[in-house]
Structures are given as C-alpha cells and as structure tokens.
Amino acid sequence: MDGQRSIAQIQEDFARIAGESVTSDELNGLVSELEHRLFLDSDRYRAHWKKEVETYLNSPLRPASHAGTAYAAQPDALREQLHETFISPYGPGVPRDVASETAAVTAGGNTSELCAVLSPHIDVRCGGPWFAWAYKKLVEESQADLFIILGTAHSPMNQLFSVSRKHFETPLGTVETDKKFVGRLQAKLNASAAGKELNLGADELAHRNEHSLEFQAIYLQYLLGERRKFTVVPVLVGSFHKFVREKTQPADSPIFQAFVAAMRQCITEFAGRVMLICSADLAHIGLRFGDRELLDRQRLEQQSDDDRELLATAVRCDAAAFFDHVAAEGDRSRICGLSPTYALLEILKPKRGELLKYGQAVEQDATSCVSFASMAFYGSSL
C-alpha cells in the first residue's frame, strides 16, 4: 500500500508473493480498518495530525505522554512504583530526609561539590532502580533551584539543540520550565555569529513524545515537589552521527561551541543554584537493533567491558576521549547517550565523576539488550 497500486494490483502482488489469494472485500476491509486507526497517509490522517500539532504547539503544557505505559498514570500508584525503585534489591535505598536540613549555601553554589548526575532514560519499569541511584545523590547532596536536563533526542531534529518553553505535566503535578532562562539563552546565542543559526524553538515537536526528558521530570516531581520550589530547563541534544562519521570532535563545531558558551554564561549569571541532569542510556545491541546474532553470555560480557571502558572516560571527565571511544568503532553499539553526556562534560567541565551503578536490560529471547548506568559528577569549573 504505497499509494501507487490499485486493489486489483495488490491482490496480484499478494498472490505472487504469498502463494495465496485475497479477496477484494478482505482488502477493502483491511484498508477501512487501517484508515479508521489512522495508519494510512490520507486526508483524514493529515487533518488529524494537523489538529494534534496545533493543539500541542498552542498549549503551555507538555502532556505526560508516557503515563499509563512506561509508568503508572495514577498518583498513588506512581508514588508506590517510584518508591519501589529505591527499595529494590538493585536500588540504593530510600534517600535520607533532608527536607529540614539547613546547609550554608552561597549564592550560585551547591551544598556540596555535586554538580550533575547521569540517569538512564530506559523504561522505568525495567531501569527504575538505576534512576534511583542518581536521584538519591541528587536529593541528598544538592539544594539546586534549577535543573537543566540534557536528554537524547530520539526523533530527528533539524538543529543540534532544542529547548522547550513548555511546562511538564506529570501525574504528581506540573514541573515548571524556567522560561526566562530559556529566553536569556536564546538571546546570548543571537548575539554570536554562529549562535544566530540556532533557533532553540524550531524543533519543539521533537519534545512532544520524547521520554528522555519526561522520565526525569517525574522523578524530580516525586522527590522534590513537596520539598521545595524548583524549575527545569528541558534540552534535547540531537544526533552526533555526522561527527562520528567524520571522526571530528563536536566541540570543534561553531554551533556546538556557541551553545556551550551561552549555556555556561547563563549558568554563571543565574541568581540561584544550578544542577545538570544528563538523561542517557548506553548500548543498543541485538536483532531488534539491526545486529544479526542472538545475544549470548559472551557477547553481553563483551558489551559490559566496552561500556565500562567508555564510562571510565566519563569518570575522568574527558569529553574528547568519551567521543573518540564511540567514534573509533563507528558507534556500532549505538550509544544513544553520546550527545547529552558529551554536552554535559563540555558545559560543566567537572573535576571528577563517580560510577554509581551499571546495568543491562536483556530480552528473555536474547533478541536485544539496552545497557545503562547512573553517575555523579563533582567540582564544576563554573
């Protein structure tokens, strides 16, 4: 059904390929069902998509698009689900109660050297305890007012970075975006020659169903929503495939340089306390992702070794080495957290990193594996 064949031609092609016949009534019934479910590129589908896009773009809120699938949609059920990620055998335990703690905080500084965490963005149902390791650190060691979330853009973008001004709806309440910070960031970009080419709002639709930012928002709201007021800056970082293919450091790109410089200036000038959250997974291997073999124990151990070598470069806070490790093998393991992790290391230039927990989610039929980790970073140069 490519828009070029009639029902009769589809019948002929089906009979030739499948060795069986299909009636016109059966085909017309299938077409009708697909049309009803909006699977066909038709006038009805286009009208529906136009309405959906206009509704999203005109709303000040970004809906919780994965509620009820990747995590519970009801508040009580979600609280219980997230609580379980901390007390799981793989989890770090419940964060100590720091709500009443009063630490001496200087303007623009944190209560400790903690400047960022790296959290997975895999489905909370299988990676939740690894989220918990990062967020236990965040709750216990940071009094940040603003969280800049750097997430992988899983949808294609025209620009390298996209920052939404929409607030995030969650089942637990609304996570507010700092629109003034986003405005200042765009203004600083507009003031530089290379930065003028970067329109942070041009790829807003990429945010609509993106889980890498949404999952971090629900953890922040769960842990901090009743503790203190905070805001976020939701940043999607686009693909580094061009840099990997050409084996050129992203930091050599004028647009990347302009974004990093503008972000560093905005963080430095911010009156409150800022912390970065990197939303990143690691390898995607197996038949599901285009490999030709099932995954045995040896292959999974090889991937674990390779992932840990990659993470060691992040522990050293060496952005160039992190990129080179991925680029040297042509990103054959499909490291989807490459771009936000690299961006975090370049923006903050932390002094040291700490690997908190590493894990792999392997399908029971050995057709796929996604690996991930949680990390903490200390001693920002800002």
C-alpha positions as CSV (number, residue, x, y, z in Angstrom):
1,M,0.0,0.0,0.0
2,D,2.4,2.7,-1.3
3,G,-0.3,4.9,-2.9
4,Q,0.7,3.6,-6.4
5,R,-1.2,0.3,-6.6
6,S,-4.9,-0.4,-7.0
7,I,-6.8,-3.0,-5.0
8,A,-6.5,-5.4,-8.0
9,Q,-2.7,-4.8,-8.3
10,I,-2.3,-5.5,-4.6
11,Q,-4.3,-8.7,-5.0
12,E,-2.0,-9.8,-7.8
13,D,1.2,-8.9,-5.9
14,F,0.0,-10.7,-2.8
15,A,-0.9,-13.9,-4.7
16,R,2.6,-13.8,-6.4
17,I,4.5,-13.3,-3.1
18,A,2.4,-15.3,-0.7
19,G,1.1,-18.0,-2.9
20,E,-2.4,-17.4,-1.7
21,S,-5.3,-15.3,-2.8
22,V,-7.0,-12.5,-1.0
23,T,-10.5,-11.2,-2.0
24,S,-11.2,-7.5,-2.7
25,D,-13.7,-7.5,0.2
26,E,-10.9,-8.6,2.5
27,L,-8.6,-6.0,1.2
28,N,-11.2,-3.2,1.4
29,G,-12.0,-4.3,4.9
30,L,-8.3,-4.0,5.9
31,V,-8.0,-0.6,4.2
32,S,-11.1,0.6,6.0
33,E,-9.7,-0.6,9.4
34,L,-6.2,1.0,8.8
35,E,-7.9,4.2,7.7
36,H,-10.0,4.2,10.9
37,R,-6.9,3.7,13.0
38,L,-5.0,6.5,11.2
39,F,-2.3,4.2,9.8
40,L,-2.8,5.5,6.2
41,D,-1.4,8.7,4.7
42,S,-4.8,10.1,3.8
43,D,-6.7,13.3,4.1
44,R,-8.3,12.1,7.3
45,Y,-4.9,11.3,8.8
46,R,-3.4,14.7,7.7
47,A,-6.4,16.6,9.2
48,H,-6.0,14.6,12.5
49,W,-2.2,15.3,12.6
50,K,-2.7,19.0,11.9
51,K,-5.1,19.2,14.8
52,E,-2.8,17.3,17.1
53,V,0.2,19.5,16.2
54,E,-1.8,22.8,16.6
55,T,-3.2,21.6,20.0
56,Y,0.3,20.8,21.2
57,L,2.0,24.0,19.9
58,N,-0.7,26.2,21.3
59,S,-0.6,24.7,24.8
60,P,1.6,26.0,27.5
61,L,1.9,22.4,28.8
62,R,3.8,19.4,27.5
63,P,1.5,16.4,28.3
64,A,2.7,13.3,30.2
65,S,2.7,11.2,27.0
66,H,4.0,8.0,28.6
67,A,1.8,7.9,31.7
68,G,-0.1,4.7,31.8
69,T,2.5,2.8,29.7
70,A,6.1,3.3,30.9
71,Y,4.9,4.3,34.3
72,A,1.7,4.5,36.3
73,A,-0.8,7.2,35.4
74,Q,-2.5,7.4,38.8
75,P,-0.7,9.5,41.5
76,D,-0.8,6.9,44.3
77,A,0.3,4.1,42.0
78,L,3.1,6.2,40.6
79,R,4.4,7.1,44.1
80,E,4.4,3.4,45.0
81,Q,6.1,2.5,41.7
82,L,8.9,5.1,42.2
83,H,9.3,4.2,45.9
84,E,9.9,0.6,44.8
85,T,12.8,1.6,42.6
86,F,14.7,2.8,45.7
87,I,14.0,-0.2,47.8
88,S,14.5,-2.7,45.1
89,P,17.4,-5.2,45.6
90,Y,19.1,-3.3,42.8
91,G,18.3,0.1,44.3
92,P,20.3,2.4,46.7
93,G,17.7,2.6,49.5
94,V,15.4,5.5,50.3
95,P,17.1,8.9,50.4
96,R,17.5,10.2,53.9
97,D,15.2,13.0,54.9
98,V,17.0,16.2,54.0
99,A,13.9,18.5,53.9
100,S,14.6,20.0,57.3
101,E,18.4,20.3,56.8
102,T,19.7,23.8,56.6
103,A,23.1,23.9,55.0
104,A,25.1,27.1,54.4
105,V,24.7,27.8,50.8
106,T,26.4,30.6,49.0
107,A,24.7,32.4,46.1
108,G,25.2,30.4,43.0
109,G,26.8,27.4,44.7
110,N,25.6,24.0,45.8
111,T,25.6,22.4,49.3
112,S,28.3,20.1,48.1
113,E,30.6,19.7,45.1
114,L,27.9,17.7,43.3
115,C,27.2,19.5,40.0
116,A,25.5,16.8,37.9
117,V,24.1,13.4,37.8
118,L,23.7,11.0,34.9
119,S,20.5,9.0,34.9
120,P,19.1,6.4,32.5
121,H,16.1,7.0,30.3
122,I,15.1,3.4,29.7
123,D,11.6,2.4,30.6
124,V,11.1,3.0,34.3
125,R,9.6,-0.5,34.7
126,C,12.9,-2.2,34.0
127,G,15.5,0.5,34.8
128,G,13.9,2.3,37.7
129,P,16.5,1.2,40.4
130,W,19.2,2.8,38.2
131,F,17.3,6.1,38.1
132,A,17.1,5.8,41.9
133,W,20.9,5.7,42.3
134,A,21.2,9.0,40.6
135,Y,18.3,10.7,42.3
136,K,19.4,9.6,45.8
137,K,22.6,11.5,45.2
138,L,20.6,14.5,43.8
139,V,18.3,14.7,46.8
140,E,20.9,14.2,49.5
141,E,23.7,16.3,48.0
142,S,22.1,19.2,46.1
143,Q,19.9,22.1,47.0
144,A,19.6,23.3,43.4
145,D,16.8,25.7,42.4
146,L,17.2,24.9,38.7
147,F,17.8,21.6,37.0
148,I,19.0,21.7,33.4
149,I,18.1,18.4,31.8
150,L,20.1,17.3,28.8
151,G,18.3,14.5,27.0
152,T,18.8,12.4,23.9
153,A,16.5,13.4,21.1
154,H,15.2,10.1,19.7
155,S,13.3,11.9,16.9
156,P,15.2,13.6,14.1
157,M,15.8,17.3,14.6
158,N,16.8,20.0,12.1
159,Q,19.0,21.7,14.8
160,L,21.6,20.3,17.1
161,F,19.8,21.6,20.3
162,S,16.2,22.2,21.1
163,V,14.9,23.8,24.3
164,S,11.2,23.8,25.1
165,R,9.4,26.6,27.0
166,K,6.5,24.3,28.0
167,H,5.8,23.2,31.5
168,F,5.8,19.4,32.0
169,E,2.6,17.7,33.2
170,T,3.0,14.7,35.4
171,P,0.5,12.6,37.4
172,L,2.1,14.2,40.5
173,G,1.8,17.8,39.4
174,T,3.3,20.3,37.0
175,V,7.0,20.7,36.7
176,E,7.6,24.3,35.7
177,T,10.1,25.4,33.0
178,D,12.2,28.5,33.6
179,K,11.1,30.5,30.5
180,K,13.3,33.4,31.5
181,F,16.4,31.3,31.5
182,V,15.5,29.9,28.1
183,G,14.9,33.4,26.8
184,R,18.3,34.6,28.1
185,L,20.0,31.5,26.5
186,Q,18.5,32.3,23.1
187,A,19.4,36.0,23.4
188,K,23.1,35.1,24.1
189,L,23.0,32.8,21.1
190,N,21.6,35.5,18.9
191,A,24.5,37.8,20.0
192,S,27.1,35.4,18.5
193,A,27.8,34.8,14.8
194,A,27.4,31.0,15.0
195,G,24.7,31.1,17.6
196,K,22.4,33.0,15.4
197,E,21.9,29.9,13.3
198,L,20.5,28.0,16.3
199,N,16.8,28.5,16.9
200,L,16.1,26.7,20.2
201,G,12.3,26.5,19.5
202,A,12.4,25.3,15.9
203,D,12.2,21.6,16.8
204,E,9.5,21.9,19.5
205,L,7.6,18.9,18.1
206,A,10.6,16.7,19.0
207,H,9.6,17.2,22.7
208,R,6.0,16.1,22.2
209,N,6.6,12.3,22.8
210,E,10.2,12.4,24.0
211,H,10.7,10.2,27.0
212,S,14.3,11.1,27.9
213,L,13.1,14.4,29.5
214,E,9.7,13.2,30.7
215,F,11.1,10.4,32.9
216,Q,13.5,12.8,34.7
217,A,10.6,15.2,35.3
218,I,8.5,12.6,37.1
219,Y,11.4,11.7,39.4
220,L,12.0,15.4,40.2
221,Q,8.4,16.0,41.0
222,Y,8.1,12.8,43.1
223,L,11.2,13.7,45.2
224,L,11.2,17.5,45.3
225,G,7.6,18.5,44.5
226,E,6.6,18.7,48.2
227,R,10.1,19.7,49.5
228,R,10.9,22.9,47.7
229,K,10.2,25.0,44.7
230,F,12.3,24.3,41.6
231,T,12.3,24.8,37.9
232,V,13.8,23.0,34.9
233,V,15.3,23.8,31.5
234,P,14.5,20.9,29.1
235,V,17.2,20.5,26.5
236,L,17.2,17.9,23.7
237,V,20.6,17.2,22.1
238,G,20.5,16.0,18.6
239,S,22.4,13.2,16.8
240,F,26.2,13.2,16.6
241,H,26.2,10.8,13.7
242,K,27.8,13.4,11.4
243,F,30.6,13.9,13.8
244,V,31.1,10.1,14.3
245,R,31.1,9.5,10.6
246,E,33.7,12.3,10.0
247,K,35.5,11.5,13.3
248,T,35.6,15.2,14.2
249,Q,35.1,16.4,17.7
250,P,31.7,18.0,18.2
251,A,33.4,20.7,20.3
252,D,35.1,21.9,17.1
253,S,31.7,22.7,15.6
254,P,31.0,26.5,15.8
255,I,27.3,25.9,16.6
256,F,28.2,23.5,19.5
257,Q,30.8,26.0,20.8
258,A,28.2,28.8,20.7
259,F,25.6,26.7,22.6
260,V,28.1,25.7,25.3
261,A,29.4,29.2,25.7
262,A,25.9,30.7,26.0
263,M,24.8,28.0,28.5
264,R,27.9,28.5,30.6
265,Q,27.2,32.2,30.7
266,C,23.6,31.7,31.7
267,I,24.5,29.3,34.5
268,T,27.2,31.7,35.8
269,E,24.7,34.6,35.8
270,F,21.8,32.7,37.4
271,A,21.0,34.0,40.8
272,G,20.2,30.6,42.3
273,R,21.7,27.2,42.4
274,V,22.0,25.1,39.2
275,M,22.5,21.4,38.7
276,L,22.6,19.4,35.5
277,I,20.9,16.1,34.8
278,C,22.1,14.0,31.9
279,S,19.4,11.6,30.6
280,A,21.4,8.9,28.8
281,D,21.4,5.2,28.0
282,L,24.3,3.3,26.6
283,A,24.4,0.4,24.1
284,H,21.5,-0.9,22.0
285,I,22.5,-4.3,20.6
286,G,20.8,-7.4,19.2
287,L,18.4,-8.4,16.4
288,R,15.9,-5.7,17.4
289,F,18.5,-3.0,16.7
290,G,19.9,-4.4,13.5
291,D,22.5,-6.9,14.6
292,R,22.5,-10.4,13.0
293,E,23.1,-12.7,16.0
294,L,21.3,-13.5,19.2
295,L,22.9,-12.4,22.4
296,D,24.8,-15.0,24.4
297,R,26.6,-14.5,27.7
298,Q,30.0,-13.9,26.0
299,R,28.5,-11.1,23.9
300,L,26.9,-9.5,26.9
301,E,30.1,-9.6,28.8
302,Q,32.0,-8.1,25.9
303,Q,29.4,-5.3,25.9
304,S,29.8,-4.8,29.6
305,D,33.6,-4.5,29.3
306,D,33.2,-2.0,26.4
307,D,30.6,0.1,28.3
308,R,32.8,0.2,31.4
309,E,35.8,1.4,29.3
310,L,33.5,4.1,27.9
311,L,32.3,5.1,31.4
312,A,35.9,5.3,32.6
313,T,36.4,8.2,30.2
314,A,33.4,9.9,31.7
315,V,34.7,9.3,35.3
316,R,37.8,11.1,34.1
317,C,35.6,13.8,32.7
318,D,37.4,13.5,29.4
319,A,34.8,14.5,26.8
320,A,37.2,14.0,23.9
321,A,38.1,10.5,25.0
322,F,34.4,9.7,25.5
323,F,33.6,10.7,22.0
324,D,36.7,9.0,20.5
325,H,35.8,5.7,22.1
326,V,32.4,5.7,20.4
327,A,33.7,7.1,17.1
328,A,36.6,4.7,16.8
329,E,34.2,1.8,16.4
330,G,31.7,3.8,14.3
331,D,29.2,3.7,17.1
332,R,28.5,0.1,16.4
333,S,26.9,-0.4,19.8
334,R,24.5,2.6,19.2
335,I,25.3,4.6,22.3
336,C,22.2,6.8,22.4
337,G,23.5,8.8,25.3
338,L,26.6,10.0,23.4
339,S,25.4,13.6,22.7
340,P,23.9,14.6,26.1
341,T,26.8,13.1,28.0
342,Y,29.4,14.8,25.8
343,A,27.5,18.1,26.2
344,L,27.4,17.8,30.0
345,L,31.1,17.2,30.2
346,E,31.8,20.2,27.9
347,I,29.4,22.6,29.7
348,L,30.4,21.9,33.2
349,K,34.0,20.5,32.8
350,P,33.7,18.7,36.1
351,K,36.8,17.6,38.0
352,R,35.7,14.0,38.6
353,G,33.0,11.5,38.0
354,E,31.7,8.5,40.0
355,L,30.1,5.4,38.6
356,L,27.2,4.6,40.9
357,K,25.5,1.6,39.1
358,Y,25.8,-0.2,35.8
359,G,23.1,-2.4,34.3
360,Q,21.8,-4.3,31.3
361,A,18.2,-4.9,30.3
362,V,18.2,-8.1,28.2
363,E,15.1,-9.5,26.5
364,Q,14.3,-13.1,27.6
365,D,14.5,-14.3,24.0
366,A,18.0,-12.8,23.6
367,T,17.0,-10.6,20.7
368,S,18.0,-7.3,22.3
369,C,19.9,-5.6,25.2
370,V,20.0,-2.0,26.3
371,S,22.7,-1.0,28.8
372,F,22.7,2.0,31.1
373,A,24.3,3.5,34.1
374,S,23.9,6.1,36.8
375,M,26.7,8.5,37.6
376,A,27.6,11.5,39.8
377,F,29.9,14.4,38.8
378,Y,31.7,16.8,41.2
379,G,33.6,20.0,41.0
380,S,32.2,22.1,38.1
381,S,34.6,24.6,36.6
382,L,31.8,27.2,36.7
